[in-house]
Amino acid sequence: MDAIALTKALIAAESVTPARGSVFDVLEAALAPLGFRTERFIEGEAPDGPVENLLAVRGDGGTHFAFAGHLDVVPPGSGWTSGAFEPEVRGGLLYGRGAVDMKGAIAAFVDAASRVPGGMVSLIITGDEEGPATFGTPRLIERMAERGLRPHMCLVGEPTSAQRLGDTIKIGRRGSTVIDISVIGQQGHVAYPHLADNPVPRLIRALAEIDAIDLDAGNAWFQPSNIEVIDLEVGNRATNVIPARASARISIRFNDEQRGPDLIARVEEIVRRHAPASEINGRVYGEAFLTQPGTLSSLVAGAIRAKLGVEAELSTTGGTSDARFLSKICPVVEFGLINATMHKLDEAVALADLEALADVYEEVLRQAFA
C-alpha cells in the first residue's frame, strides 16, 4: 500500500467537517486487503452531526497498538493554485486540502501496517475532529469499550513537526474552555439613566477583574495558562438608548494545574458579584493531559532517530486534539508531518516526507511488537 497514492485518493474525496461517505470508502477499501475488520457507523444529529466514524482492527491478543486520526478537513477557502480536492504534484510537493492535516499521516500508517503483518493493530478514525468533536472520537471510544477493546498505547498522527520531519513529539496538550457571558440590564433613555439599568459598565468591571487573573506560572511541561477575551458585543445602534444586554466571550487555555469546571465556576463567581442578573454558559472542550515520558515516547523517539537521524523534542504546545479523549484510556502521544501549511491555502506535503513518515511508523510498529 503506497502512502503517496493513498494520500492522493483521500484528498480527492472531499470531506469538509463533519465528513461522511466517500472518503471512508477509500480508506476502508485500502484496509480490507490488509486483513482489517472494519466497522463504520454514523452518530448524532445537527448541529454537531451526523458524523461518520471508522474502527478497524487486525489481530487478536498481545500488545495492542492503536493509531488515531481524522478524515475531516477544514473548509478550503478560495484562492488555491489548483483545486483543493484535486491532488496535484508540483516540485516534489503534493498539494490538496488534508495533505498535512491529516490524510497524509493516515495513508502513511496504512502503508506501514501493510509492511508489518503481525501484531494487534487498530485504527480509530473520525470524521469530526475539526468540528465540535461531539460525535467523533468520544463515540469511537464508547464503541471500543462495548467490544472490550482497550489499546496498550496510541499514536495520533497530527502534524506535530515544526521545522523538519521528526523534530517534535507531543506528549500532552493544554485544556480548553469557552465561556459566554451576558449581563442583563434594563433599556432606557440616556437622558434618564435613573429609569434604566446599563449593563455595560458592570460587564466591563467583571472583564477587567477576569483579565487581571494570573492563573499560574506554568510548569516543567506546560506554559502558563491564559485567559483571553475574544468577543464583546452590545449591538446598540442607537445614540440615545441605554442597552438592555451586554455580552462577552472568554477563551481559556490551561495547563494541568487547572480544571475546566473550576475555571468556569471562578469566572461565574466574579461576574455575579458585579452583575447578579447574568447568564453564564461555559463549555469545556478538553482537559489538559500529559503522558509522562516513558515507554511510548521513547519508542516513537527511537524510531525517529533510527529512520531520520533526528532527536525529537517532547512538547505540549499547540491547540487541542483528539488525544485529549484517548488519553483517558491509554498512554498517547502525537507525531506526524510538518505543520507549516495546515489549514492554509495550497496546503502541501513533501513526497519524501510522506515516504519517510511511513518508514518511521513501520519502525514504531516493529518495535512495539518486538
C-alpha positions as CSV (number, residue, x, y, z in Angstrom):
1,M,0.0,0.0,0.0
2,D,1.7,3.2,-1.2
3,A,1.4,6.2,1.1
4,I,1.5,8.7,-1.8
5,A,-1.2,7.0,-3.9
6,L,-3.5,6.6,-0.9
7,T,-3.0,10.2,0.2
8,K,-4.0,11.4,-3.3
9,A,-7.1,9.2,-3.2
10,L,-8.1,10.5,0.2
11,I,-7.6,14.1,-0.8
12,A,-9.7,13.6,-3.9
13,A,-12.6,12.5,-1.6
14,E,-13.9,15.9,-0.4
15,S,-14.5,15.7,3.3
16,V,-15.2,19.1,4.9
17,T,-16.1,18.5,8.5
18,P,-18.2,16.7,9.5
19,A,-17.1,14.1,7.0
20,R,-19.1,11.1,5.7
21,G,-19.2,8.8,2.8
22,S,-16.7,8.6,0.0
23,V,-13.5,9.4,2.0
24,F,-14.4,6.5,4.3
25,D,-15.0,4.3,1.3
26,V,-11.4,5.0,0.1
27,L,-9.9,4.1,3.5
28,E,-12.0,1.0,4.0
29,A,-11.0,-0.3,0.6
30,A,-7.3,0.2,1.4
31,L,-7.6,-1.6,4.8
32,A,-9.6,-4.6,3.6
33,P,-6.8,-6.4,1.7
34,L,-4.6,-6.0,4.8
35,G,-6.8,-8.1,7.0
36,F,-8.5,-5.4,9.0
37,R,-12.0,-5.9,10.2
38,T,-13.7,-2.5,9.7
39,E,-16.8,-1.1,11.3
40,R,-18.4,2.2,10.2
41,F,-21.1,4.0,12.0
42,I,-22.9,7.3,11.9
43,E,-23.7,9.2,15.1
44,G,-25.5,12.3,16.1
45,E,-27.8,14.9,14.6
46,A,-27.5,18.6,13.7
47,P,-25.9,20.9,14.6
48,D,-22.9,18.8,15.7
49,G,-23.7,15.8,13.5
50,P,-24.3,13.5,11.8
51,V,-20.7,12.2,11.9
52,E,-19.2,9.1,10.4
53,N,-16.6,7.1,12.3
54,L,-14.5,4.1,11.4
55,L,-13.0,1.5,13.7
56,A,-10.6,-1.1,12.1
57,V,-8.9,-3.9,13.9
58,R,-6.4,-6.5,12.8
59,G,-5.1,-9.3,15.0
60,D,-6.2,-10.5,18.4
61,G,-4.2,-10.7,21.7
62,G,-0.8,-9.5,22.7
63,T,0.3,-5.9,22.5
64,H,-2.5,-3.7,21.1
65,F,-1.2,-0.7,19.2
66,A,-3.7,1.9,18.1
67,F,-3.4,4.7,15.6
68,A,-5.9,7.6,15.7
69,G,-6.7,10.2,13.2
70,H,-9.4,12.2,11.4
71,L,-10.5,12.3,7.7
72,D,-12.4,15.5,8.0
73,V,-10.8,18.8,6.9
74,V,-11.4,22.5,7.4
75,P,-13.2,24.3,4.5
76,P,-10.6,25.1,1.7
77,G,-11.4,28.7,1.2
78,S,-10.8,30.4,-2.2
79,G,-7.6,31.2,-3.9
80,W,-5.9,27.8,-4.4
81,T,-3.4,27.5,-7.2
82,S,-5.0,24.2,-8.1
83,G,-8.2,22.6,-6.9
84,A,-8.2,22.0,-3.1
85,F,-9.7,18.5,-3.7
86,E,-7.7,17.8,-6.9
87,P,-4.4,16.4,-5.7
88,E,-1.5,17.7,-7.7
89,V,2.2,17.2,-7.5
90,R,4.5,20.2,-8.2
91,G,8.1,20.4,-7.4
92,G,8.2,17.4,-5.2
93,L,5.2,18.5,-3.2
94,L,1.7,17.0,-3.1
95,Y,-1.0,19.8,-2.9
96,G,-4.5,19.4,-1.6
97,R,-6.7,20.0,1.5
98,G,-5.8,17.4,4.1
99,A,-2.4,16.6,2.7
100,V,-0.8,17.5,6.0
101,D,-3.8,17.6,8.4
102,M,-4.1,14.7,8.3
103,K,-4.8,12.4,5.4
104,G,-1.1,12.1,4.7
105,A,-0.4,10.6,8.1
106,I,-3.3,8.2,7.9
107,A,-2.0,7.0,4.5
108,A,1.5,6.6,5.9
109,F,0.2,4.5,8.8
110,V,-1.8,2.2,6.4
111,D,1.4,1.9,4.3
112,A,3.4,1.0,7.5
113,A,0.8,-1.5,8.6
114,S,0.9,-3.3,5.3
115,R,4.7,-3.9,5.9
116,V,4.2,-5.3,9.4
117,P,1.6,-8.0,9.1
118,G,1.9,-9.3,12.7
119,G,0.6,-7.8,16.0
120,M,-2.8,-6.4,17.0
121,V,-3.3,-3.0,15.4
122,S,-6.4,-0.8,15.3
123,L,-7.2,2.5,13.5
124,I,-9.5,4.9,15.3
125,I,-10.7,7.3,12.6
126,T,-13.3,10.0,12.9
127,G,-15.0,12.4,10.6
128,D,-15.2,15.2,13.2
129,E,-12.0,16.4,14.7
130,E,-12.0,19.8,13.1
131,G,-15.6,20.4,14.3
132,P,-17.2,20.2,17.7
133,A,-16.0,16.5,18.1
134,T,-19.2,15.7,20.0
135,F,-20.0,12.6,18.0
136,G,-16.4,11.7,16.8
137,T,-13.7,10.1,18.9
138,P,-15.7,10.1,22.2
139,R,-18.2,7.8,20.4
140,L,-15.5,5.7,19.0
141,I,-14.1,5.1,22.5
142,E,-17.6,4.1,23.7
143,R,-17.8,1.6,20.8
144,M,-14.4,0.2,21.7
145,A,-15.4,-0.2,25.3
146,E,-18.6,-2.1,24.2
147,R,-16.4,-4.5,22.3
148,G,-13.8,-4.9,25.1
149,L,-11.1,-3.1,23.1
150,R,-8.5,-1.2,25.1
151,P,-5.2,-0.4,23.4
152,H,-2.0,-0.6,25.3
153,M,-0.7,2.6,23.6
154,C,-1.9,5.0,21.0
155,L,-0.2,7.2,18.4
156,V,-2.2,10.2,16.9
157,G,-1.0,11.3,13.5
158,E,-1.4,15.0,14.0
159,P,1.1,17.2,12.2
160,T,3.5,17.9,15.1
161,S,6.7,18.5,13.3
162,A,7.7,22.2,13.1
163,Q,10.9,22.7,11.0
164,R,11.7,19.3,9.8
165,L,10.0,15.9,10.0
166,G,10.6,14.3,13.3
167,D,11.6,17.3,15.4
168,T,8.6,17.3,17.7
169,I,6.5,14.7,19.5
170,K,3.5,15.9,21.5
171,I,3.2,14.2,24.9
172,G,0.3,16.4,26.2
173,R,-1.9,19.3,25.4
174,R,-3.4,22.2,27.3
175,G,-7.1,22.2,28.1
176,S,-9.6,24.5,26.5
177,T,-12.8,26.1,27.8
178,V,-15.0,28.8,26.3
179,I,-17.4,30.9,28.5
180,D,-20.2,33.1,27.2
181,I,-21.4,35.9,29.5
182,S,-24.5,38.0,29.1
183,V,-25.2,40.8,31.6
184,I,-28.8,41.8,31.7
185,G,-29.9,45.3,32.3
186,Q,-32.9,47.5,31.5
187,Q,-33.3,49.5,28.4
188,G,-33.9,53.2,28.7
189,H,-33.3,56.8,27.5
190,V,-29.7,58.0,28.0
191,A,-31.1,61.3,29.4
192,Y,-32.9,59.4,32.1
193,P,-30.4,56.9,33.4
194,H,-32.2,56.6,36.8
195,L,-35.0,54.9,34.9
196,A,-32.7,52.3,33.2
197,D,-30.0,49.9,34.2
198,N,-26.9,50.0,32.0
199,P,-25.2,46.5,31.8
200,V,-22.1,47.7,30.0
201,P,-20.2,49.2,33.0
202,R,-20.8,46.1,35.1
203,L,-19.6,43.8,32.3
204,I,-16.5,45.9,31.8
205,R,-15.7,45.8,35.5
206,A,-16.1,42.0,35.6
207,L,-14.0,41.5,32.5
208,A,-11.2,43.7,34.0
209,E,-11.1,41.6,37.1
210,I,-11.1,38.4,35.0
211,D,-8.4,39.7,32.7
212,A,-6.2,40.5,35.7
213,I,-6.2,36.9,36.9
214,D,-2.8,35.2,37.0
215,L,-3.7,31.6,36.9
216,D,-0.3,30.0,37.2
217,A,3.3,30.3,36.1
218,G,3.4,27.1,34.1
219,N,5.5,24.1,35.0
220,A,8.1,21.7,33.7
221,W,5.9,20.6,30.7
222,F,3.4,23.3,30.2
223,Q,3.4,27.0,29.5
224,P,1.3,29.3,31.8
225,S,-2.5,29.1,31.5
226,N,-4.0,32.2,29.8
227,I,-7.4,33.9,29.7
228,E,-8.4,35.8,26.6
229,V,-11.5,38.0,26.0
230,I,-12.3,37.0,22.4
231,D,-15.6,38.8,21.8
232,L,-17.5,41.8,23.1
233,E,-21.0,42.7,21.9
234,V,-23.7,45.2,22.8
235,G,-25.4,45.6,19.4
236,N,-26.9,49.0,20.2
237,R,-27.1,51.2,17.1
238,A,-29.0,54.0,18.7
239,T,-27.3,57.1,20.1
240,N,-29.9,57.8,22.8
241,V,-30.7,54.4,24.2
242,I,-29.1,52.6,27.2
243,P,-28.9,48.9,26.1
244,A,-30.7,46.1,27.8
245,R,-27.9,43.5,27.4
246,A,-24.1,43.3,27.0
247,S,-22.3,40.1,26.2
248,A,-18.8,38.8,26.0
249,R,-17.0,35.5,25.3
250,I,-13.9,34.3,27.1
251,S,-11.5,31.6,26.0
252,I,-9.2,29.9,28.5
253,R,-6.3,27.6,27.5
254,F,-5.0,25.9,30.6
255,N,-2.3,23.5,31.8
256,D,-2.6,20.5,34.1
257,E,-2.6,22.7,37.2
258,Q,-6.2,23.8,36.3
259,R,-9.5,22.1,35.7
260,G,-12.1,23.3,33.3
261,P,-15.2,23.2,35.6
262,D,-13.2,25.1,38.3
263,L,-12.3,27.8,35.8
264,I,-15.9,28.2,34.7
265,A,-17.0,28.5,38.4
266,R,-14.3,31.1,39.1
267,V,-15.4,33.3,36.2
268,E,-19.1,32.9,37.2
269,E,-18.4,34.0,40.7
270,I,-16.7,37.2,39.5
271,V,-19.4,38.0,37.0
272,R,-22.2,37.5,39.5
273,R,-20.5,39.8,42.1
274,H,-20.6,42.6,39.6
275,A,-23.8,41.6,37.8
276,P,-26.1,39.2,39.7
277,A,-28.6,39.3,36.8
278,S,-26.3,37.5,34.3
279,E,-26.3,34.4,32.1
280,I,-23.1,32.4,32.1
281,N,-22.6,29.4,30.0
282,G,-19.3,27.6,29.9
283,R,-18.2,24.6,27.9
284,V,-15.0,22.5,28.5
285,Y,-13.7,21.3,25.1
286,G,-11.0,19.3,26.7
287,E,-9.0,18.9,29.9
288,A,-5.2,19.2,29.9
289,F,-3.4,15.9,29.8
290,L,0.2,14.7,30.0
291,T,1.6,11.3,29.1
292,Q,4.7,11.2,31.2
293,P,7.9,10.5,29.2
294,G,8.4,6.8,29.2
295,T,7.9,3.7,27.1
296,L,5.7,5.1,24.4
297,S,7.5,8.4,23.8
298,S,10.9,6.6,23.9
299,L,9.6,4.1,21.3
300,V,8.5,6.9,18.9
301,A,11.6,8.9,19.5
302,G,13.8,5.9,18.9
303,A,12.0,5.2,15.6
304,I,12.5,8.8,14.5
305,R,16.2,8.6,15.5
306,A,16.7,5.3,13.6
307,K,15.0,6.3,10.4
308,L,15.6,10.1,10.2
309,G,18.6,10.7,12.4
310,V,16.7,13.4,14.3
311,E,16.4,13.9,18.1
312,A,12.8,14.7,18.7
313,E,11.7,17.3,21.3
314,L,8.9,16.3,23.7
315,S,6.3,19.1,23.7
316,T,2.8,20.1,24.9
317,T,2.4,23.2,22.8
318,G,-0.4,23.9,20.3
319,G,-4.1,23.6,20.4
320,T,-6.3,20.7,21.3
321,S,-6.6,17.4,19.5
322,D,-8.5,14.2,19.9
323,A,-5.6,12.9,22.0
324,R,-7.4,14.6,24.9
325,F,-10.1,11.9,24.7
326,L,-7.8,9.0,24.0
327,S,-5.5,9.9,27.0
328,K,-8.3,8.6,29.2
329,I,-8.0,5.0,28.0
330,C,-4.2,4.5,27.4
331,P,-0.9,6.3,27.1
332,V,-1.0,8.5,23.9
333,V,1.5,10.7,22.0
334,E,1.2,12.6,18.7
335,F,3.6,12.5,15.9
336,G,3.2,13.5,12.2
337,L,4.1,15.7,9.3
338,I,5.4,19.3,9.2
339,N,2.6,21.6,10.2
340,A,3.6,24.8,8.3
341,T,0.8,24.6,5.7
342,M,-2.1,23.0,7.7
343,H,-5.4,25.0,7.3
344,K,-3.7,27.3,4.8
345,L,-4.3,27.8,1.1
346,D,-2.2,25.5,-1.0
347,E,-1.7,23.0,1.9
348,A,1.1,20.6,0.8
349,V,3.3,17.8,1.9
350,A,6.7,16.8,0.6
351,L,6.5,13.4,-1.1
352,A,9.8,12.5,0.6
353,D,8.3,13.3,4.0
354,L,5.3,11.0,3.3
355,E,7.5,8.1,2.5
356,A,9.8,8.9,5.4
357,L,6.8,9.1,7.8
358,A,5.7,5.6,6.6
359,D,9.2,4.3,7.4
360,V,9.0,5.8,10.9
361,Y,5.6,4.4,11.6
362,E,6.8,1.0,10.4
363,E,9.7,1.1,12.8
364,V,7.3,2.1,15.6
365,L,5.1,-1.0,14.9
366,R,8.1,-3.3,14.7
367,Q,9.5,-2.1,18.0
368,A,6.0,-2.2,19.6
369,F,5.7,-5.9,18.7
370,A,9.3,-6.9,19.3
